[in-house]
Each structure stands twice: as structure tokens, then as C-alpha cells.
């Protein structure tokens, strides 16, 4: 059996090993969804932060990859306008926007897609596939 000398092997790619997990930024106040998102993010190894003000969300988005989760029925702000503003600004357009809504809100879904949301799902589909969505859209592929 021929053994290779490990001293001659190339060094492992430490940059890839040190890569930060994708941050989850959520515009969600419904406690049931906050709980579901927090649990799925923890399981996927992604940090999650919650926002109720669009300005604070915009400040939190940096050059790092992030996933922005938006409840399209969030009270206190206009979620569709928020998505449009995020996708229009060069410093925030890199964020992947995943939005969710009631399955009967077809017009709101079209508005969110037109505003630039990367993915718009009914609440039930979002809930059932949340962990897989976070894994799929994060660096943990």
C-alpha cells in the first residue's frame, strides 16, 4: 500500500472554511412566523435579525450576502415599496428577497414580483419549506 506524504499535499482552502453564513434579515412581526424563521435559521446555521423599520433594514444590509424575508402583510410599512426600494438601490439590491402572503392574494403577489422579490410564496408553502429555502439560498449548499 502506497501512502502519500501529507506534507506534500496542498493546504486546505481556509478561505472557504472561514466563509461566514448568510445573514437572514426578516421584516416579520407575527410571532408564529418569528418562531418558525428563528428555528429554521438556527438549524441552517444562519444568524437572523428582525426589523420593523425599513431604514434600519437598509442600514443592516451590507456588501455581505443576505436573505431578506418579507411578510407581505406586515403592518406599519408598505412591504411592496420596501422591496422595490431595496432592489433599486445599488447598496441593497444584492439581497435575495423571499416574500410570503396568503394564498388568495394574487394581485399582491404580482405586485411583489414586479417590485423585484426573488421568490413569492403562499404562507403554507413558505412554512413547509422554510429550512430548505434557507439552506438553498445560503452558503451551506
Backbone bond lengths (Angstrom), bond angles and torsions (degrees), N, CA, C in turn:
res aa  C-N    CA-C-N  psi(-1)  N-CA   C-N-CA  omega(-1)  CA-C   N-CA-C  phi
1 X - - - 1.452 - - 1.514 108.15 -
2 X 1.324 116.13 129.88 1.448 122.50 -175.91 1.528 109.04 -97.72
3 X 1.320 117.88 118.37 1.460 121.97 -179.86 1.514 109.92 -101.61
4 X 1.299 117.07 138.15 1.447 122.78 -179.78 1.521 109.23 -89.53
5 X 1.306 116.59 138.98 1.467 121.25 177.15 1.525 108.14 -74.94
6 X 1.324 117.22 117.23 1.464 121.65 -177.12 1.523 112.71 -66.44
7 X 1.324 117.74 -18.29 1.463 119.41 177.73 1.522 111.29 -68.32
8 X 1.331 117.23 -22.75 1.466 121.46 179.36 1.524 112.31 -89.61
9 X 1.306 117.10 -9.42 1.463 120.70 -178.38 1.527 109.83 -73.90
10 X 1.331 117.37 147.74 1.465 119.44 177.96 1.525 110.42 -64.90
11 X 1.319 114.98 147.96 1.471 120.38 179.56 1.522 109.06 -66.40
12 X 1.332 117.17 144.41 1.461 119.64 177.99 1.524 109.83 -64.11
13 X 1.309 115.66 153.57 1.455 121.46 179.76 1.530 108.62 -76.04
14 X 1.312 115.95 96.45 1.461 120.72 -176.66 1.527 111.21 -72.40
15 X 1.328 116.73 -25.84 1.462 119.68 179.06 1.524 110.42 -63.51
16 X 1.322 116.64 -43.41 1.460 120.20 178.92 1.526 110.58 -66.78
17 X 1.322 117.21 -37.10 1.461 120.35 -179.44 1.522 111.30 -69.39
18 X 1.338 116.35 -30.11 1.458 120.13 -178.03 1.523 112.62 -90.79
19 X 1.327 118.60 3.97 1.453 122.40 -177.53 1.535 109.95 -61.33
20 X 1.321 114.66 132.71 1.456 120.12 -179.08 1.525 110.65 -73.40
21 X 1.322 117.04 146.62 1.458 118.80 173.75 1.531 110.01 -68.83
22 X 1.288 116.55 153.98 1.453 121.80 178.68 1.527 109.22 -66.31
23 X 1.314 115.88 136.40 1.472 120.56 177.28 1.522 109.49 -82.32
24 X 1.313 115.09 141.17 1.454 121.78 175.24 1.524 106.88 -103.95
25 X 1.322 116.63 121.40 1.459 122.48 177.14 1.517 106.43 -114.02
26 X 1.318 117.43 120.11 1.458 120.51 -172.62 1.520 112.14 -120.01
27 X 1.325 114.56 133.55 1.461 122.15 173.30 1.526 104.79 -105.11
28 X 1.314 114.16 81.17 1.463 122.56 -172.84 1.527 107.95 -147.32
29 X 1.331 117.10 131.90 1.463 118.98 174.96 1.527 112.23 -121.85
30 X 1.323 118.19 -12.44 1.466 122.25 177.49 1.526 108.06 -62.46
31 X 1.323 116.83 117.41 1.465 121.19 -173.52 1.525 113.65 -60.33
32 X 1.316 117.15 -32.24 1.462 119.39 178.63 1.534 109.85 -64.32
33 X 1.323 116.93 -43.24 1.461 120.08 -179.43 1.521 111.54 -76.26
34 X 1.323 117.78 -32.46 1.467 120.30 174.64 1.527 109.00 -58.85
35 X 1.322 116.47 -43.94 1.464 121.57 179.52 1.528 111.45 -63.73
36 X 1.337 116.55 -45.82 1.470 120.63 -179.24 1.528 111.31 -64.45
37 X 1.329 116.73 -44.38 1.460 120.73 -179.26 1.525 110.33 -65.10
38 X 1.329 116.68 -43.49 1.467 120.59 179.94 1.526 111.22 -60.59
39 X 1.325 116.66 -44.17 1.469 120.62 -179.30 1.527 111.23 -65.58
40 X 1.322 116.91 -44.53 1.467 120.06 -179.12 1.528 111.28 -67.55
41 X 1.327 117.32 -39.33 1.468 121.10 178.53 1.522 110.76 -64.66
42 X 1.324 116.09 -41.50 1.462 119.76 178.19 1.525 110.28 -62.79
43 X 1.321 116.60 -44.58 1.463 121.28 179.55 1.531 110.91 -63.75
44 X 1.335 117.13 -35.15 1.473 121.28 179.97 1.522 112.29 -82.83
45 X 1.335 116.95 -8.07 1.457 120.60 179.34 1.515 114.18 78.14
46 X 1.323 116.47 26.21 1.460 121.69 -178.53 1.529 109.74 -112.35
47 X 1.344 117.81 132.43 1.462 119.18 174.88 1.527 110.08 -70.83
48 X 1.326 116.49 147.31 1.462 120.93 -179.43 1.526 109.61 -128.86
49 X 1.331 115.69 140.07 1.457 122.70 176.03 1.527 107.50 -130.02
50 X 1.332 115.85 143.78 1.466 121.10 -178.80 1.518 110.24 -111.31
51 X 1.345 115.21 143.91 1.462 121.53 -177.59 1.515 110.30 -134.56
52 X 1.329 114.79 146.13 1.461 121.10 174.76 1.522 111.31 -119.91
53 X 1.329 115.95 -6.75 1.458 121.09 179.70 1.522 109.22 -123.77
54 X 1.331 115.80 132.13 1.454 119.77 -176.47 1.526 112.80 -65.34
55 X 1.322 117.91 -33.26 1.469 119.90 -179.67 1.529 111.56 -65.47
56 X 1.319 116.33 -41.12 1.470 119.29 178.40 1.525 110.90 -66.80
57 X 1.329 116.82 -35.66 1.462 120.51 176.77 1.527 109.98 -63.78
58 X 1.317 116.72 -46.23 1.470 120.77 179.94 1.521 111.17 -60.10
59 X 1.321 116.96 -37.19 1.465 120.95 178.50 1.526 110.83 -68.11
60 X 1.323 117.29 -32.25 1.473 121.41 -176.83 1.524 112.42 -76.30
61 X 1.331 116.58 -25.04 1.459 119.12 179.80 1.517 108.01 -78.17
62 X 1.318 114.76 121.93 1.462 120.12 -179.98 1.518 108.52 -120.43
63 X 1.302 116.44 -162.87 1.463 121.18 179.63 1.527 111.84 -70.22
64 X 1.317 117.22 -13.48 1.466 120.90 179.45 1.521 110.32 -71.80
65 X 1.320 117.20 148.04 1.467 119.24 175.51 1.530 110.43 -62.25
66 X 1.305 115.55 144.15 1.466 119.45 177.28 1.518 109.18 -152.66
67 X 1.304 113.68 159.36 1.454 122.33 173.24 1.516 106.22 -113.43
68 X 1.322 116.79 128.43 1.455 121.51 178.28 1.523 107.06 -108.03
69 X 1.326 116.08 117.45 1.464 121.55 178.07 1.518 107.73 -99.84
70 X 1.333 115.97 127.39 1.464 120.62 -176.69 1.521 109.70 -125.91
71 X 1.328 115.34 124.83 1.462 122.01 170.62 1.521 105.56 -81.89
72 X 1.326 117.73 113.58 1.459 120.76 -176.92 1.526 112.98 -70.70
73 X 1.317 117.11 -5.46 1.464 121.23 175.39 1.523 111.85 -107.80
74 X 1.323 116.57 16.42 1.469 121.79 179.86 1.526 109.79 -62.56
75 X 1.322 115.71 131.70 1.457 121.71 179.53 1.530 110.04 -87.16
76 X 1.306 117.05 151.80 1.455 120.59 174.06 1.518 114.25 93.55
77 X 1.324 117.25 -6.29 1.459 120.56 174.47 1.516 108.46 -155.55
78 X 1.310 116.73 166.53 1.458 121.61 179.01 1.527 108.04 -97.98
79 X 1.339 118.44 100.42 1.458 121.21 -175.89 1.530 114.01 -59.27
80 X 1.327 117.83 -37.49 1.467 120.60 -179.17 1.528 109.79 -67.47
81 X 1.319 117.13 -43.30 1.471 120.69 177.20 1.525 110.29 -63.87
82 X 1.323 116.89 -38.34 1.470 120.91 177.36 1.530 110.50 -59.72
83 X 1.326 117.18 -46.92 1.467 121.33 179.59 1.528 109.96 -61.45
84 X 1.319 116.71 -45.68 1.465 120.52 179.91 1.528 111.09 -60.31
85 X 1.332 116.93 -42.53 1.467 120.97 179.17 1.527 111.61 -65.90
86 X 1.334 116.79 -41.00 1.469 120.29 178.84 1.526 110.87 -62.74
87 X 1.320 116.81 -43.14 1.465 120.93 -176.48 1.530 112.06 -76.71
88 X 1.337 118.02 -20.81 1.467 121.18 -179.05 1.524 112.44 -84.37
89 X 1.320 117.73 -29.46 1.469 121.44 -175.96 1.529 110.78 -84.17
90 X 1.335 117.63 129.77 1.475 120.25 -178.84 1.533 113.71 -58.44
91 X 1.320 117.70 -33.51 1.465 120.33 -177.04 1.525 113.60 -78.99
92 X 1.338 117.90 -11.88 1.464 120.21 -179.01 1.522 113.99 -123.96
93 X 1.317 118.72 -5.54 1.464 120.17 -173.82 1.528 113.94 -69.69
94 X 1.335 117.70 -14.03 1.472 120.95 179.98 1.522 113.10 -73.21
95 X 1.322 117.97 -18.23 1.464 120.40 -178.82 1.516 111.62 -66.80
96 X 1.327 116.46 133.22 1.465 121.01 176.25 1.520 107.98 -82.87
97 X 1.316 117.21 120.74 1.460 121.53 -176.96 1.519 110.11 -99.74
98 X 1.335 114.42 120.67 1.466 121.93 173.43 1.525 105.81 -113.70
99 X 1.324 115.86 118.91 1.464 120.70 -178.35 1.526 109.43 -116.26
100 X 1.325 115.20 153.89 1.463 119.29 177.15 1.518 109.99 -138.59
101 X 1.338 115.48 156.45 1.458 122.69 -175.49 1.525 109.69 -160.91
102 X 1.310 115.64 176.88 1.456 120.94 175.81 1.527 109.04 -67.92
103 X 1.321 116.27 144.91 1.465 120.62 -176.64 1.528 113.78 -64.81
104 X 1.313 118.79 -14.56 1.468 121.57 -179.11 1.533 113.05 -94.58
105 X 1.301 118.03 -1.06 1.469 121.61 -176.21 1.537 111.13 -93.58
106 X 1.307 116.43 65.82 1.460 122.07 -175.15 1.526 112.56 -64.45
107 X 1.320 117.19 -41.41 1.466 120.07 -179.28 1.533 110.85 -66.26
108 X 1.317 117.02 -41.81 1.464 120.64 177.78 1.530 110.49 -62.90
109 X 1.316 116.84 -37.15 1.471 120.54 177.22 1.526 110.00 -61.62
110 X 1.336 117.08 -46.18 1.469 120.72 178.78 1.529 111.05 -61.15
111 X 1.325 117.07 -41.09 1.466 121.24 179.44 1.528 111.26 -62.89
112 X 1.326 116.91 -43.06 1.472 121.17 179.87 1.523 110.90 -65.69
113 X 1.316 117.25 -41.01 1.463 120.64 177.94 1.526 110.53 -65.10
114 X 1.321 116.47 -41.88 1.467 120.90 178.31 1.530 110.89 -64.46
115 X 1.327 117.10 -34.06 1.468 121.87 179.58 1.526 111.74 -71.15
116 X 1.339 116.95 -18.27 1.459 119.46 176.82 1.510 115.93 119.53
117 X 1.323 118.15 6.17 1.470 119.48 177.75 1.523 109.00 -58.92
118 X 1.325 116.60 133.99 1.457 121.07 -179.15 1.521 112.18 -73.86
119 X 1.331 116.26 -29.80 1.455 121.32 -178.51 1.525 108.23 -151.92
120 X 1.333 117.06 128.76 1.466 122.12 177.44 1.524 107.20 -124.76
121 X 1.330 115.59 121.21 1.462 121.27 -174.08 1.528 111.74 -127.17
122 X 1.333 116.62 151.27 1.462 119.28 169.04 1.533 109.43 -64.07
123 X 1.310 116.69 151.83 1.478 120.86 -179.04 1.522 112.54 -52.10
124 X 1.324 116.31 -44.68 1.474 119.33 -176.13 1.530 111.05 -63.47
125 X 1.314 117.92 -42.95 1.464 121.26 178.62 1.520 110.63 -66.39
126 X 1.331 115.71 -41.90 1.460 120.68 177.73 1.526 110.08 -58.66
127 X 1.325 117.27 -48.44 1.469 121.81 -179.18 1.518 112.24 -62.46
128 X 1.321 116.54 -46.02 1.466 120.78 -176.72 1.523 112.75 -67.02
129 X 1.317 116.87 -29.40 1.465 120.73 -173.78 1.515 113.75 -114.15
130 X 1.307 117.65 14.55 1.460 121.73 -172.86 1.530 112.88 -58.12
131 X 1.303 117.55 -49.91 1.464 120.36 -179.35 1.530 110.48 -59.00
132 X 1.328 116.60 -47.13 1.463 120.43 -179.77 1.525 111.37 -63.43
133 X 1.327 117.12 -38.36 1.467 120.58 177.22 1.520 111.05 -60.88
134 X 1.316 116.15 -45.49 1.464 119.57 -178.74 1.521 110.77 -66.11
135 X 1.310 116.96 -41.58 1.470 120.16 177.66 1.523 110.60 -64.22
136 X 1.316 116.90 -42.70 1.454 122.40 -177.01 1.538 111.51 -66.60
137 X 1.315 117.38 -37.82 1.458 121.39 -176.80 1.524 113.41 -94.71
138 X 1.315 116.86 0.83 1.470 119.31 -179.41 1.515 110.00 -104.04
139 X 1.310 115.69 -176.41 1.464 120.93 -179.49 1.519 112.03 -80.05
140 X 1.311 119.43 2.03 1.457 122.89 -174.75 1.525 113.36 -93.22
141 X 1.311 117.34 30.00 1.475 119.80 -176.68 1.463 111.41 -63.00
